[in-house]
Amino acid sequence: MPVLPSALLFNLELPILNLTRIQQWAEGHRTILTGGLVAFTVCVVAVTALRTFKDYSVPSNEFDWENRGLSDFHNGTYYPTLAFRNGDNPYAASVVDKYLMSRSAPLFSPFVFILHLPFSFLDLPQADVAFFAYNTLLILLLAFAAIRASGASFGWLLFLTISALILVSRPGHITLFTGYFTAELVLGMALSLHFARSRPALSGLGLLLASGKPNFIIPLMLLMLFRRDWKAVGYGIAFCGAAAVAGVLWLASFSSVGEVVDGFREGQAALHADESELPINTWTRVDLVGMTAKLLRANPGDAVYLSVMLGLLVVPGMALWRLSKHGYAYGASGLTGMIIAVSMLLSIYHHSYDCLVLAVPWVGFAFFGNRVLADFSPVARWTVVVLAGVPAVNYLSTMIVRNLLKLDQSSWLWQGITMINGVCLFAALVVLLIAAFRISRANSAATSGTAG
């Protein structure tokens, strides 16, 4: 029987549905359904493009919160990469005086600028269009990766369905709209997790692609070590280290290593001084420190973020360690992939657009649970599907809704709304960890019984 129809029904085994009849209907109308999904996907991309260029962010040294179309591409990719190419330190606070950036680049890996060098050779209008098209293709590739990570056969109807779901999701939409490079990071993460055991060198290249942001690569590598993906992490450290050193040496050739490091410090100081980065002033944070800081109206420093991250990764790490002892569910789309994705989001500074990392494991849970989730309770599975799916459909925590409701940024109601994603992700992690420890105990008991 074709995998497509049952996948589209999320493998629901409900007696109220006549699955055979529905499958037969889907097969008989495959052409119409495929055409409809193609039209829908094109419309979603077109509407997003119209919104992006309607609310286009004109490059400036002052950030315009009302017009954010491709703002992240301009401030985080295009102009920093152009500065990097010209030998100017994109991390230094002084770089904003020379380029049309509202602030210097955050502490991205220099690999970000190396990767995006081709865009810096285009004039900005050309680069805008090219990057929007490139980002769209990456999201389509992410849908393909989600199918292959589950071990399922490719089907156009299935592919278009998953692509459309990602494109209309909050993380997918905001990635295209603001021009963030999140899709690159997520594809790198999927690559690293999927090939960690079978092709560790390729997994290491995935880690290089995911290394753009420290809050991605640090927890990802740590959790992969807990999962005993030793070789993959070793390759990743080598590749990431080489790219970072090459980038620093390139910038140092125009000044000195000391000046480059001073530029890092300048930029970080300016970032911490930016009030828009305070947890109480953001509406997209999903991490536990960000939510706690909202409640306490505090502003944690880097030391707090790093120490809390290490503490929060211990229990998920223990679960991964115990599961890996029994060779359970390696890859990107199963239980360990979902634990890693949710733990990353909760453990350190992350926004709603970073929830794109949930795409691959969520598709695995929702579409292919019977294939990728051995010994996993159906109730727990669907609880995780719903909770982890909230950030994808939650359009309440947006500036548009805040303005419609006429809520003050600091009001408790608004702060509560902005914490919905994080609370649901934390609940999902609790369910995942309970299931993981239960499964590992059962496997240990079975192993002991066999040995006895």
FENSUL-V797447 format. One record per residue. N is the residue number from 1. RES is the residue in one letter. SS is DSSP state (h for helix, s for strand, l for the rest). OMEGA is omega in degrees with one decimal (999 if undefined). D_LAST is the distance of its C-alpha to the last C-alpha in Angstrom with 2 decimals. Layout:
BEGIN
N:RES:SS:OMEGA:D_LAST  N:RES:SS:OMEGA:D_LAST
END
This chain:
BEGIN
1:M:l:-177.4:40.99  2:P:l:179.9:42.25  3:V:h:-172.4:40.15  4:L:h:-175.0:43.36  5:P:h:-179.3:44.28  6:S:h:177.4:40.85  7:A:h:-179.9:40.57  8:L:h:177.8:43.98  9:L:l:178.1:42.82  10:F:l:180.0:39.86  11:N:l:178.2:37.52  12:L:l:178.5:38.53  13:E:l:-177.8:37.28  14:L:l:-178.8:39.96  15:P:l:-178.2:41.41  16:I:l:-178.9:44.80  17:L:l:173.5:45.01  18:N:l:-173.3:45.68  19:L:h:-179.5:43.76  20:T:h:180.0:44.85  21:R:h:180.0:48.47  22:I:h:178.4:48.16  23:Q:h:179.1:46.49  24:Q:h:178.7:49.27  25:W:h:-179.3:51.87  26:A:h:179.4:50.45  27:E:h:-179.5:50.40  28:G:h:-178.2:53.96  29:H:l:-176.4:55.22  30:R:h:-177.3:53.32  31:T:h:179.9:56.59  32:I:h:-179.8:58.06  33:L:h:179.7:54.91  34:T:h:178.1:54.60  35:G:h:178.6:58.30  36:G:h:179.4:58.09  37:L:h:175.5:55.20  38:V:h:-180.0:57.06  39:A:h:-179.6:60.12  40:F:h:-179.6:58.16  41:T:h:178.1:56.42  42:V:h:179.1:59.79  43:C:h:179.5:61.36  44:V:h:179.1:58.71  45:V:h:-179.0:59.22  46:A:h:179.6:63.00  47:V:h:177.9:63.11  48:T:h:178.2:60.99  49:A:h:178.5:63.32  50:L:h:178.6:66.37  51:R:h:-178.5:65.03  52:T:h:-176.5:64.13  53:F:h:171.5:67.63  54:K:h:179.1:69.36  55:D:l:-174.8:67.76  56:Y:s:178.2:67.94  57:S:l:177.6:67.48  58:V:l:-177.6:70.54  59:P:l:-176.3:69.56  60:S:l:174.9:70.97  61:N:l:175.7:70.43  62:E:l:-177.9:70.06  63:F:l:-179.6:67.08  64:D:l:-176.3:68.16  65:W:l:179.6:65.67  66:E:l:-179.8:67.57  67:N:l:-172.5:67.32  68:R:l:178.7:63.90  69:G:s:-179.1:63.80  70:L:l:-179.9:62.22  71:S:h:179.7:62.61  72:D:h:176.6:59.23  73:F:h:-179.5:60.06  74:H:h:-172.2:63.35  75:N:h:-176.0:62.22  76:G:h:-175.8:58.73  77:T:h:-169.0:59.07  78:Y:h:-176.5:62.54  79:Y:h:174.0:64.69  80:P:h:178.4:62.06  81:T:h:176.9:61.39  82:L:h:177.1:65.14  83:A:h:179.7:65.49  84:F:h:-179.6:62.66  85:R:h:-178.7:64.36  86:N:l:179.4:67.63  87:G:l:176.5:66.09  88:D:l:-177.1:66.38  89:N:l:-177.2:63.44  90:P:l:-179.8:62.11  91:Y:l:-175.3:60.29  92:A:l:-179.4:63.48  93:A:h:-177.2:65.30  94:S:h:-176.2:68.57  95:V:h:-178.5:67.52  96:V:h:178.5:68.45  97:D:h:-176.3:72.07  98:K:l:-177.2:72.09  99:Y:l:-177.3:69.99  100:L:l:179.6:69.95  101:M:l:179.2:66.74  102:S:l:173.4:66.39  103:R:l:180.0:64.12  104:S:l:-177.5:62.48  105:A:l:172.1:59.12  106:P:l:-175.0:56.03  107:L:l:173.3:53.63  108:F:s:170.9:52.47  109:S:l:175.0:51.20  110:P:l:178.5:54.14  111:F:h:177.2:52.23  112:V:h:-177.1:53.46  113:F:h:176.3:57.00  114:I:h:-178.1:56.24  115:L:h:-173.9:54.55  116:H:l:179.8:57.50  117:L:h:-179.0:60.30  118:P:h:-179.5:61.56  119:F:h:-177.1:62.51  120:S:h:178.1:64.63  121:F:l:177.6:66.95  122:L:l:169.7:67.91  123:D:l:-172.6:70.45  124:L:h:179.6:68.89  125:P:h:178.1:69.78  126:Q:h:-179.6:68.31  127:A:h:178.2:65.19  128:D:h:-178.7:64.78  129:V:h:-178.7:64.80  130:A:h:-177.6:62.63  131:F:h:177.5:59.96  132:F:h:178.3:59.93  133:A:h:178.4:59.46  134:Y:h:179.9:56.81  135:N:h:177.3:54.87  136:T:h:178.6:55.12  137:L:h:178.7:53.69  138:L:h:178.9:50.79  139:I:h:175.2:49.93  140:L:h:177.5:50.06  141:L:h:177.6:47.81  142:L:h:176.4:45.39  143:A:h:177.5:45.27  144:F:h:-179.9:44.53  145:A:h:180.0:41.77  146:A:h:178.7:40.19  147:I:h:-176.5:40.06  148:R:h:179.9:38.72  149:A:h:179.9:36.09  150:S:l:-178.2:34.58  151:G:l:-178.4:34.55  152:A:l:176.1:37.14  153:S:l:179.5:40.17  154:F:l:173.6:43.47  155:G:l:-174.8:46.08  156:W:h:-179.5:49.44  157:L:h:177.4:49.34  158:L:h:179.9:45.93  159:F:h:-179.0:47.07  160:L:h:178.5:50.32  161:T:h:-179.2:48.66  162:I:h:177.9:46.33  163:S:h:-179.5:49.24  164:A:h:179.3:51.46  165:L:h:179.4:48.89  166:I:h:-177.6:48.53  167:L:h:-179.4:52.30  168:V:h:178.4:53.15  169:S:l:177.9:50.50  170:R:h:179.1:51.78  171:P:h:179.8:49.99  172:G:h:-179.1:51.11  173:H:h:-175.6:54.66  174:I:h:176.4:55.12  175:T:h:177.7:53.76  176:L:h:-173.5:56.51  177:F:h:-177.5:59.14  178:T:h:177.9:59.00  179:G:l:176.8:57.88  180:Y:l:-179.3:54.81  181:F:l:-178.4:52.54  182:T:h:-177.2:49.38  183:A:h:176.6:48.57  184:E:h:-179.4:48.36  185:L:h:-177.1:45.85  186:V:h:177.0:43.71  187:L:h:176.5:43.76  188:G:h:178.3:42.79  189:M:h:179.4:39.86  190:A:h:179.2:38.71  191:L:h:-177.2:39.11  192:S:h:-178.5:37.16  193:L:h:-175.7:34.16  194:H:h:-175.3:34.14  195:F:l:-174.0:34.34  196:A:l:-178.0:32.43  197:R:l:-174.3:29.72  198:S:l:-178.3:31.58  199:R:l:-173.4:34.97  200:P:h:178.3:34.90  201:A:h:176.6:38.59  202:L:h:175.3:39.66  203:S:h:177.9:37.53  204:G:h:175.4:39.43  205:L:h:174.3:42.69  206:G:h:177.0:41.52  207:L:h:175.8:41.04  208:L:h:179.0:44.56  209:L:h:179.9:45.90  210:A:h:-173.1:44.13  211:S:l:-176.2:45.46  212:G:l:-179.1:48.84  213:K:s:179.5:48.12  214:P:h:-178.2:46.27  215:N:h:169.9:44.83  216:F:h:-167.9:43.05  217:I:h:-177.6:41.88  218:I:h:178.9:40.75  219:P:h:180.0:38.24  220:L:h:179.7:37.18  221:M:h:-179.9:36.36  222:L:h:-178.7:34.58  223:L:h:175.4:32.35  224:M:h:174.4:31.69  225:L:h:175.6:30.61  226:F:h:179.9:28.13  227:R:l:177.1:26.94  228:R:l:176.3:26.58  229:D:l:-170.3:29.50  230:W:h:-174.9:30.64  231:K:h:-178.8:32.83  232:A:h:179.8:34.54  233:V:h:177.4:35.50  234:G:h:175.5:36.72  235:Y:h:-179.3:38.97  236:G:h:178.9:40.08  237:I:h:-179.9:41.12  238:A:h:-178.3:43.08  239:F:h:-178.3:44.84  240:C:h:179.3:45.61  241:G:h:-179.5:46.82  242:A:h:-179.6:49.08  243:A:h:-179.5:50.62  244:A:h:179.6:51.23  245:V:h:179.5:52.82  246:A:h:179.8:54.98  247:G:h:179.8:56.22  248:V:h:-179.9:57.05  249:L:h:176.5:58.83  250:W:h:178.9:60.84  251:L:h:-178.9:62.07  252:A:h:178.8:62.62  253:S:l:177.3:64.86  254:F:l:179.1:67.34  255:S:l:175.6:67.12  256:S:l:179.1:64.52  257:V:h:179.6:60.86  258:G:h:179.4:62.05  259:E:h:177.7:64.10  260:V:h:179.0:61.23  261:V:h:176.9:58.97  262:D:h:177.2:61.83  263:G:h:175.0:62.07  264:F:h:-176.4:58.40  265:R:h:177.7:59.12  266:E:h:-177.8:62.30  267:G:h:179.4:60.65  268:Q:h:178.2:57.78  269:A:h:179.1:60.34  270:A:h:179.0:62.35  271:L:h:179.7:59.28  272:H:h:179.9:58.43  273:A:h:-178.9:62.08  274:D:l:-176.4:62.05  275:E:h:179.7:62.09  276:S:h:179.5:60.78  277:E:h:178.8:57.43  278:L:l:-178.8:57.07  279:P:h:-177.4:54.25  280:I:h:-177.0:56.76  281:N:h:179.0:58.92  282:T:l:179.5:56.31  283:W:l:-174.8:55.30  284:T:l:-177.4:52.51  285:R:s:179.3:49.98  286:V:l:-176.1:46.39  287:D:l:-175.8:44.59  288:L:h:178.3:43.69  289:V:h:178.9:46.06  290:G:h:179.6:48.85  291:M:h:178.3:48.35  292:T:h:179.1:48.19  293:A:h:175.8:51.28  294:K:h:-178.1:53.08  295:L:h:-177.8:52.50  296:L:h:-175.2:53.57  297:R:l:-177.2:56.30  298:A:l:178.5:55.11  299:N:l:-177.2:55.03  300:P:l:175.8:51.94  301:G:l:-177.9:52.31  302:D:h:-178.6:50.18  303:A:h:179.2:48.37  304:V:h:180.0:47.30  305:Y:h:-176.6:46.08  306:L:h:-178.5:44.00  307:S:h:178.3:42.50  308:V:h:178.3:41.66  309:M:h:-178.9:40.18  310:L:h:179.1:37.80  311:G:h:-176.9:36.81  312:L:h:-179.1:36.37  313:L:h:-175.9:34.15  314:V:h:-176.8:31.53  315:V:h:174.0:29.64  316:P:h:178.6:29.86  317:G:h:177.6:28.81  318:M:h:179.0:25.67  319:A:h:179.2:24.85  320:L:h:180.0:25.53  321:W:h:-178.0:23.49  322:R:h:177.6:20.34  323:L:h:-177.1:21.07  324:S:h:178.1:21.79  325:K:h:-179.0:18.49  326:H:l:178.0:17.05  327:G:l:-172.7:20.27  328:Y:l:163.8:21.55  329:A:l:169.0:25.19  330:Y:l:178.2:27.16  331:G:l:-174.3:30.85  332:A:l:-169.9:33.77  333:S:l:-177.4:33.68  334:G:l:-175.6:30.24  335:L:h:-178.2:28.59  336:T:h:177.3:28.66  337:G:h:179.0:32.24  338:M:h:177.3:33.38  339:I:h:-179.6:31.83  340:I:h:-177.8:33.62  341:A:h:-177.9:36.89  342:V:h:179.9:37.10  343:S:h:177.3:36.06  344:M:h:-176.5:38.74  345:L:h:-175.6:41.40  346:L:h:-167.5:40.71  347:S:h:-177.0:40.17  348:I:l:-174.8:43.57  349:Y:l:176.9:47.06  350:H:l:178.3:46.98  351:H:s:-175.6:49.45  352:S:h:-179.8:49.22  353:Y:h:177.0:49.94  354:D:h:178.7:46.78  355:C:h:172.4:44.84  356:L:h:178.8:45.32  357:V:h:-179.9:41.96  358:L:h:-172.0:40.41  359:A:h:-175.5:41.88  360:V:h:179.2:39.14  361:P:h:179.4:36.09  362:W:h:176.4:38.20  363:V:h:177.5:39.09  364:G:h:179.9:35.44  365:F:h:-171.3:34.56  366:A:h:-174.0:37.69  367:F:h:-170.7:38.31  368:F:h:-176.9:34.99  369:G:h:179.9:32.36  370:N:h:-178.0:30.73  371:R:h:-170.1:30.44  372:V:h:-175.4:29.39  373:L:l:176.2:27.47  374:A:l:175.0:24.03  375:D:l:-177.4:22.53  376:F:l:-178.0:25.78  377:S:l:176.7:27.60  378:P:h:179.1:31.05  379:V:h:178.7:32.68  380:A:h:-179.9:31.37  381:R:h:-176.6:32.34  382:W:h:172.6:35.88  383:T:h:178.3:36.25  384:V:h:178.9:35.63  385:V:h:-179.1:37.97  386:V:h:-176.2:40.73  387:L:h:-179.8:40.35  388:A:h:178.0:40.06  389:G:h:-177.9:42.92  390:V:h:179.8:45.32  391:P:h:-179.6:46.58  392:A:h:-175.0:47.45  393:V:h:-176.0:49.71  394:N:l:175.6:50.94  395:Y:l:177.4:54.58  396:L:l:-175.5:55.59  397:S:l:178.8:55.00  398:T:l:178.1:57.85  399:M:h:-178.7:61.32  400:I:h:-179.5:62.86  401:V:h:179.0:61.32  402:R:h:179.9:62.09  403:N:h:177.6:65.71  404:L:h:179.8:65.92  405:L:h:-179.6:64.69  406:K:l:-179.8:66.97  407:L:l:174.6:64.29  408:D:l:-177.3:64.77  409:Q:l:-175.7:62.21  410:S:l:-177.8:61.34  411:S:l:-178.1:61.29  412:W:h:178.5:58.20  413:L:h:-179.3:58.04  414:W:h:178.5:58.01  415:Q:h:176.3:55.43  416:G:h:178.1:53.21  417:I:h:-177.1:53.66  418:T:l:179.7:52.77  419:M:l:-176.8:49.44  420:I:h:-177.5:48.19  421:N:h:-177.9:46.33  422:G:h:179.6:44.56  423:V:h:-180.0:43.56  424:C:h:178.5:42.09  425:L:h:178.1:40.16  426:F:h:177.6:38.74  427:A:h:178.3:37.69  428:A:h:-179.9:36.05  429:L:h:177.8:34.11  430:V:h:179.0:32.84  431:V:h:-179.6:31.60  432:L:h:-177.2:29.98  433:L:h:176.4:28.18  434:I:h:179.1:26.91  435:A:h:-178.2:25.56  436:A:h:179.9:24.10  437:F:h:177.2:22.17  438:R:h:-180.0:20.98  439:I:h:-178.8:19.77  440:S:h:176.3:18.08  441:R:h:179.2:16.25  442:A:h:178.9:15.15  443:N:h:178.7:14.05  444:S:h:178.9:12.10  445:A:h:179.5:10.35  446:A:h:178.6:9.75  447:T:h:179.4:8.52  448:S:h:-180.0:6.01  449:G:h:178.5:5.02  450:T:h:179.5:5.37  451:A:h:179.7:3.80  452:G:l:999:0.00
END
